[in-house]
Every structure is written in C-alpha cells, then in structure tokens.
Amino acid sequence: MKIADKTYISLILFHALLGALVFAFLPLAKVYAFLMIGLGLILVIKNQNRNNEVLYVAAYIVGSEVFLRMTGGNPNHEFSKYGVIFFMIVGMYYSGLSKNSIPYWFFILLLVPGILLGTQVLGSGVEMRKTIIFNISGEICLAISAIYCYLRPISLTELKRVLLAAGLPIISCAIYLTLYTPDLREVITSTGSNFATSGGFGPNQVATALGLGIFIFAGRMIFDSPSFRLVLVNFLITTLFTYRGLLTFSRGGMIAGLLMILALILITFFKVNSKGKRKVVVLISFFLLIFVLSWTYTSINTGGLIDKRYQNKDAMGREKETKFSGREAISLTEIEGFLENPFLGMGVAKGTEIRKQQTGMVIASHNEITRLIGEHGFFGILALLLLFTVPLIALLGNKGNIYIIPFLLFWFLTLNHAAMRTAAPAFIYALSLLKVVLYENTDIRRE
C-alpha cells in the first residue's frame, strides 16, 4: 500500500475513533474544539499561508460544526462561523485579497440598512446585539470567505484536499450518531424529523452535514480511488453517511447531496474521453448500489416509515397537509413583511419576533432567501442577485473548477431548507469562486 493511501486510511480510522471517544467521554468535545483552533492557527502562522492552509483549517471547522454542536463542544453557538471568519481574515493578512472581490464588499454594505432598521424596530425585551449577530452571521461568513476566495488560484488536487478536510470530521459525527441510537425501534415511531436518530440535535442540520459528506466521499470514489481497497473504503463511508442521513428523516440535506453527486457525474461524463466515460458508467452503478442498499436497509429498520416520509405521508399512510413541514407559513410572514415595506424590509430579526408574538414560540427562518427579502427589502433582493450572478460570471473563465455547479447547488438548496444556520453553505459557496489552475504548488499571494 502506498504511503498516501496509508495516511488516508489512518485519518479515517482516527476520526472514527474520535467519534467513539467523544461518545464515551463528552467533555472531550470541548478539548477537540480548542485543539482544532489552536493547531490550525499554528499551522497557518508557521507556513504563512503559502499553501492555502487557511482553506484547510476553515474546511475542517465547517465539517466539525454539527458534530461539536450535538456534543456540546462549541464554546458558543456561532463558534464555527466565527472560526471561519477569523481564519479567512488571517489568510488575507498573509496572502492579500483580490481587488476584483469588490462585489462582496458591496454585499456587506447592502446588509447595513436592514441591520440599522433592526436596532430600531426590535422590542425592548430582545437581546439586541446577540439577536442581530445571530441573524447575519451567516451572511458575514459568506462575504468574508468570498472576499478571500474570489478568483484565488488553486490546483484541483488542493481543492479536493480541502473537501477532504471538511469530510473527515463528518466521519466522527456518523460514528457518534451510530452509538447514540443503538436501538432504532424504540425511537422511530412517526415520519417526522427525528432528534433521537440525530444525536439529540436538529435533524435538518445533521442531514445537511451528512449530505455534504456523501458528496465528498462519493467524489473521492470518482477521482481518488486508484485501487479497489480505496474504492471499498469510500463506498463504505458513503453508504454509512447515506444510511445515517436517511434515519434523520430530514429530506433537504439528503436531496441536496444526491443532486450534487448527479451534477458532478454529468459534468465529469461530458469532460472525459470514451475510456473515462466507461469508468463513469461503472461508478454510477456503485452509486445506485449504495442507494439501493441504504434505502432497503433503512426501510426494513424503520418498518417502512422512511418510505412514507419521502412520500409525504404520516405513519398511518395519510397524505400530509403540507409538503414542507410548515416552513411555508414561516416564509409567508417574511413575504408579508416585504410587501408592507418593500424598500427597507422589516429589519433584521423582526420576522422571528413577529412569529413569537403570533405563536408564543421562537421560530427562526428556514429559508434564507425569503428572510433576506423580508428583512432587508429591496436591498435584500440586490444582495441575492449579486450572490447568484457573480459566481456564474466567474464560471465563464473558470471551467477548470468542475465543482462550481455542485457547490452552488449545495448553497442554494441549503438556503431553502436550512437557511444559514451553519457555516457550511457560506464556505461551500466561497469555494465555487476559486480559480482552479492546471499546475501544483500555486503561489497564492496577491499583489
């Protein structure tokens, strides 16, 4: 076995063991979180970010976010977003930034009117600073990450390593989930999203992380499995992620992961020669096998409830009244807020406050698109148009980045079912802006 292959398998085994150790001794999660930041900072400072170190560290933070949240390892809820922002700024200090990233500075300015309005319209009982930061941290994380990444040269090999850095902590998460719910029959009794199979944490966010993990390791089956041993390793990891993701009974993250894989397969198919096309066809059969095995096993273990979940039925087989778990009602309050004040919107975090007044519960938005429009008005629409158009324009001169479309799919789909609760959509969006070059050891410093 090659040294690189041994290292890869050792990393996988280490993170599998980490998941088990954290399950056995929960305080270890906090030690892991601080070590991650500390060692990451040492790595970046030591190398002065000559080899994209900040991207590796930020990707690792993104991959570990859900695992740390479910195990209580985060010092605060937005720890991972702050971590990504911090390392992106450190990266700018060492490597500079592109003057062409001006659109994302403008994006930040577009958020200001809604923030200022929010400080004026939120009720006196609201923790102003904490509430506003919670609602815009995802956008700030995206903007800072995009400013750093915009047209920054990187090799395809390095980009795949960045994705691996994000994927490794998801292995720890999957192992922890497996140990957390050993007996599924006791906890799966309906077709609703299941916290018990999601490590006691939000099923939506867990499924989002696992869906991203499915894409990462399925991609490694396509591009980075030169031996049958590595094909088998990546096959098993992808199957585990698929099974655990299905068990969350949260559909958005799983559908996003599937569509990302399909997009990557199609892009690869049309870029390779006839020999490569045959290999892609073989890999498609592997993916179909993963899906069939995972679905069949999950269906058996859940007594057919997973089938009903994806058919939008309840445990009795009756069609549910809503196809989006009530999220359309949340989006409606944001659309109404826009219609009442189309220019400035209703102000940052006002939507959550209105829903609390109406229902007595704190219900955060699940859709970042309607939230931006409702709370930022016309400026929110401009912000969304900017986010959509800039990477598509960059795509015209960046055809070497075969991941652009899958990355943008993940960002867009996640925005529609999980908003920007985690750092993942912000960071993955930023990766779509990287300029993939055909040579290694790229000098990433900017003039």
Secondary structure, DSSP 8 states (H G I E B T S, - for coil): --HHHHHHHHHHHHHHHHHHHHHHSTTHHHHHHHHHHHHHHHHHHHHTTTT-HHHHHHHHHHHHHHHHHHHT--SSTTHHHHHHHHHHHHHHHHH---GGGHHHHHHHHHHHHHHHHHHHHS-TTS-HHHHHHHHHHHHHHHHHHHHHHTT-EEEHHHHHHHHHHHHHHHHHHHHHHHHH-S-GGGT--SSS--SGGGTTS-HHHHHHHHHHHHHHHHHHHHHS--SHHHHHHHHHHHHHHHHHHHHTT--HHHHHHHHHHHHHHHHHHHHS-HHHHHHHHHHHHHHHHHHHHHHHHHHHHTTTHHHHHHTTB-TTS-B-S-SSTTHHHHHHHHHHHHHHSTTT-S-TTHHHHHHHHHHSS----S-HHHHHHHHHTHHHHHHHHHHHHHHHHHHHT-TT-TTHHHHHHHHHHHHHHTTTSSSHHHHHHHHTT-EEESSSS------
